[in-house]
Amino acid sequence: MFSGWCRLASAPTQAFSDVSSMPRILLITRNLPPLRGGMERLNLHMVRSLMEWSDLTLIGPSGCRSYLPDGLEIFEVPARPLWRFLLSARRAVVRVYSRHFDLVLAGSGLAAPLARKAAKHSNASSIAYVHGLDLVVSHPLYRLFWLPHLRRLDLALANSRNTANLAAQRGVARGQIQVIHPGVSLPAGSPETGRGFRNRYQLGQRPVLLSVGRLTPRKGLSEFIGHSMVEVRAKYPEAVLVVIGDEAPDALSGSGQGSGASLRKLAAELGIGDALLMTGPCDDATLAQAYFAADVHVFPVREVPGDVEGFGMVAIEAAAHGLPTVAFAVGGVPDAVRTGHSGYLVEPGNYQEFAGRVCEILGSKGKTEWAQTARNFAEGFTWDIFAIRLSAALSADYRKTPK
């Protein structure tokens, strides 16, 4: 499930005046389509941005080539199982030892050891874009072998202030951490665009709460249904929670296998079985319709040991479609929601206040007014802005590194 991909500006920054002065960059990442998710979407835009001003080589998952622009040198390696990706990507790194790179970039902390290995061979800078989960994975082998490499990065790009703090807590020098928020596309459309979605699922004029994302325990949907949805239904008996997402087969932590059936069972036991609609994953066009069709986006993320919500990209996507979000203020979510503008942040675990804020959006402030303020907030997170900040950070690192 991917939101629409915007066209990057032809030159996000004029950092390099001609082809001969372009830095040579190696990007190593597992997080690209055909895998699905926010990290995959971000890495896709990272590729598109880097191609604008660098000579880029990519080591990525099998099948990614068909999603990427022409003219990119790609070494595809199997994405599954995880151990096979790591082994195959390591072999690919050895294959490119004959090339010289100025910067080696890992698309997540998972690829940081590979990036450092390639960077050391080329006497290049090693950089990783860290997302949060790749800093808190509790597996002892990960902590033993991955964290030391993360600490030795020349630059860590963090997707939120919370992720930057996590990196610092794990030994990455503060001066080597920079926050660059993921981006969003600003779609064309209006509330009328959502009519098709409502018609398809026979929602009529029912108040629609929307949840978008992988069904991991961290997302907190079970707790939300058990504590908040019942209260919302007491005030709005026709309200329905629409859940769009899969069960996270590729997640590093917090597998959601069987979550869909558990949520349906819980709703039935609470007597609100008709208040839950689970569509599974969907394409971009359908997702856009869902955003426009909904009245409020709910993001009841929980604090889970060994897991973290790095940023909350889905809240920005909702805002870009004019849809306000109610979310718990956990992890990196406070960077992605501005109270009173794009929705409300709620004290973690306060399900009564959460339900109250949902009902407030459903009943008080006009949807048109919410749509305008939410879109205004999302304008600060476009992919063009992401591209500018990324190129500025990497080109600055390139210029300060002795060649």
ChimeraX attribute file (.defattr): number of C-alpha atoms within 10 A of each C-alpha:
attribute: neighborCount
match mode: 1-to-1
recipient: residues
	/A:1	24
	/A:2	17
	/A:3	20
	/A:4	17
	/A:5	15
	/A:6	15
	/A:7	12
	/A:8	18
	/A:9	14
	/A:10	11
	/A:11	16
	/A:12	20
	/A:13	16
	/A:14	13
	/A:15	18
	/A:16	14
	/A:17	9
	/A:18	10
	/A:19	10
	/A:20	10
	/A:21	12
	/A:22	17
	/A:23	21
	/A:24	19
	/A:25	24
	/A:26	29
	/A:27	23
	/A:28	29
	/A:29	28
	/A:30	28
	/A:31	26
	/A:32	27
	/A:33	23
	/A:34	16
	/A:35	19
	/A:36	18
	/A:37	22
	/A:38	22
	/A:39	20
	/A:40	19
	/A:41	22
	/A:42	22
	/A:43	23
	/A:44	20
	/A:45	24
	/A:46	19
	/A:47	20
	/A:48	18
	/A:49	24
	/A:50	20
	/A:51	17
	/A:52	19
	/A:53	24
	/A:54	22
	/A:55	19
	/A:56	23
	/A:57	22
	/A:58	19
	/A:59	23
	/A:60	25
	/A:61	25
	/A:62	20
	/A:63	16
	/A:64	20
	/A:65	19
	/A:66	10
	/A:67	11
	/A:68	16
	/A:69	11
	/A:70	8
	/A:71	8
	/A:72	15
	/A:73	13
	/A:74	18
	/A:75	20
	/A:76	19
	/A:77	22
	/A:78	18
	/A:79	23
	/A:80	13
	/A:81	9
	/A:82	14
	/A:83	11
	/A:84	13
	/A:85	21
	/A:86	21
	/A:87	13
	/A:88	19
	/A:89	25
	/A:90	20
	/A:91	13
	/A:92	19
	/A:93	20
	/A:94	14
	/A:95	11
	/A:96	16
	/A:97	13
	/A:98	10
	/A:99	11
	/A:100	16
	/A:101	22
	/A:102	22
	/A:103	27
	/A:104	28
	/A:105	28
	/A:106	27
	/A:107	29
	/A:108	25
	/A:109	24
	/A:110	26
	/A:111	27
	/A:112	31
	/A:113	23
	/A:114	27
	/A:115	29
	/A:116	25
	/A:117	18
	/A:118	26
	/A:119	26
	/A:120	13
	/A:121	16
	/A:122	17
	/A:123	18
	/A:124	25
	/A:125	25
	/A:126	28
	/A:127	29
	/A:128	28
	/A:129	27
	/A:130	29
	/A:131	29
	/A:132	26
	/A:133	21
	/A:134	28
	/A:135	27
	/A:136	20
	/A:137	19
	/A:138	14
	/A:139	10
	/A:140	9
	/A:141	10
	/A:142	15
	/A:143	15
	/A:144	10
	/A:145	11
	/A:146	20
	/A:147	23
	/A:148	16
	/A:149	19
	/A:150	27
	/A:151	18
	/A:152	18
	/A:153	22
	/A:154	21
	/A:155	24
	/A:156	31
	/A:157	26
	/A:158	26
	/A:159	24
	/A:160	27
	/A:161	21
	/A:162	23
	/A:163	27
	/A:164	27
	/A:165	15
	/A:166	22
	/A:167	27
	/A:168	18
	/A:169	12
	/A:170	16
	/A:171	13
	/A:172	23
	/A:173	16
	/A:174	14
	/A:175	10
	/A:176	17
	/A:177	24
	/A:178	19
	/A:179	19
	/A:180	22
	/A:181	25
	/A:182	27
	/A:183	24
	/A:184	29
	/A:185	20
	/A:186	21
	/A:187	16
	/A:188	9
	/A:189	13
	/A:190	16
	/A:191	19
	/A:192	10
	/A:193	17
	/A:194	19
	/A:195	18
	/A:196	15
	/A:197	21
	/A:198	19
	/A:199	12
	/A:200	9
	/A:201	11
	/A:202	10
	/A:203	18
	/A:204	12
	/A:205	12
	/A:206	15
	/A:207	21
	/A:208	23
	/A:209	24
	/A:210	23
	/A:211	27
	/A:212	24
	/A:213	21
	/A:214	27
	/A:215	27
	/A:216	23
	/A:217	20
	/A:218	22
	/A:219	23
	/A:220	18
	/A:221	23
	/A:222	21
	/A:223	18
	/A:224	21
	/A:225	23
	/A:226	16
	/A:227	17
	/A:228	22
	/A:229	28
	/A:230	20
	/A:231	19
	/A:232	23
	/A:233	17
	/A:234	11
	/A:235	13
	/A:236	16
	/A:237	14
	/A:238	15
	/A:239	24
	/A:240	23
	/A:241	21
	/A:242	23
	/A:243	23
	/A:244	20
	/A:245	20
	/A:246	23
	/A:247	19
	/A:248	19
	/A:249	16
	/A:250	18
	/A:251	13
	/A:252	13
	/A:253	20
	/A:254	20
	/A:255	17
	/A:256	19
	/A:257	15
	/A:258	11
	/A:259	19
	/A:260	18
	/A:261	10
	/A:262	12
	/A:263	20
	/A:264	19
	/A:265	13
	/A:266	16
	/A:267	19
	/A:268	14
	/A:269	11
	/A:270	12
	/A:271	11
	/A:272	18
	/A:273	15
	/A:274	13
	/A:275	21
	/A:276	19
	/A:277	16
	/A:278	16
	/A:279	13
	/A:280	17
	/A:281	19
	/A:282	15
	/A:283	11
	/A:284	14
	/A:285	14
	/A:286	16
	/A:287	20
	/A:288	24
	/A:289	21
	/A:290	28
	/A:291	29
	/A:292	26
	/A:293	27
	/A:294	27
	/A:295	24
	/A:296	28
	/A:297	25
	/A:298	28
	/A:299	25
	/A:300	29
	/A:301	25
	/A:302	23
	/A:303	19
	/A:304	15
	/A:305	10
	/A:306	15
	/A:307	22
	/A:308	27
	/A:309	22
	/A:310	25
	/A:311	27
	/A:312	24
	/A:313	26
	/A:314	21
	/A:315	28
	/A:316	31
	/A:317	27
	/A:318	29
	/A:319	31
	/A:320	30
	/A:321	27
	/A:322	32
	/A:323	29
	/A:324	35
	/A:325	33
	/A:326	26
	/A:327	28
	/A:328	26
	/A:329	22
	/A:330	24
	/A:331	23
	/A:332	22
	/A:333	26
	/A:334	20
	/A:335	20
	/A:336	26
	/A:337	28
	/A:338	19
	/A:339	15
	/A:340	12
	/A:341	20
	/A:342	28
	/A:343	25
	/A:344	21
	/A:345	24
	/A:346	21
	/A:347	12
	/A:348	16
	/A:349	19
	/A:350	13
	/A:351	21
	/A:352	15
	/A:353	17
	/A:354	28
	/A:355	22
	/A:356	16
	/A:357	21
	/A:358	25
	/A:359	18
	/A:360	11
	/A:361	19
	/A:362	19
	/A:363	13
	/A:364	8
	/A:365	10
	/A:366	10
	/A:367	17
	/A:368	13
	/A:369	11
	/A:370	22
	/A:371	22
	/A:372	19
	/A:373	20
	/A:374	28
	/A:375	23
	/A:376	16
	/A:377	18
	/A:378	26
	/A:379	17
	/A:380	15
	/A:381	22
	/A:382	19
	/A:383	25
	/A:384	22
	/A:385	19
	/A:386	23
	/A:387	26
	/A:388	18
	/A:389	18
	/A:390	22
	/A:391	22
	/A:392	16
	/A:393	16
	/A:394	20
	/A:395	20
	/A:396	12
	/A:397	17
	/A:398	18
	/A:399	12
	/A:400	9
	/A:401	14
	/A:402	9
	/A:403	8
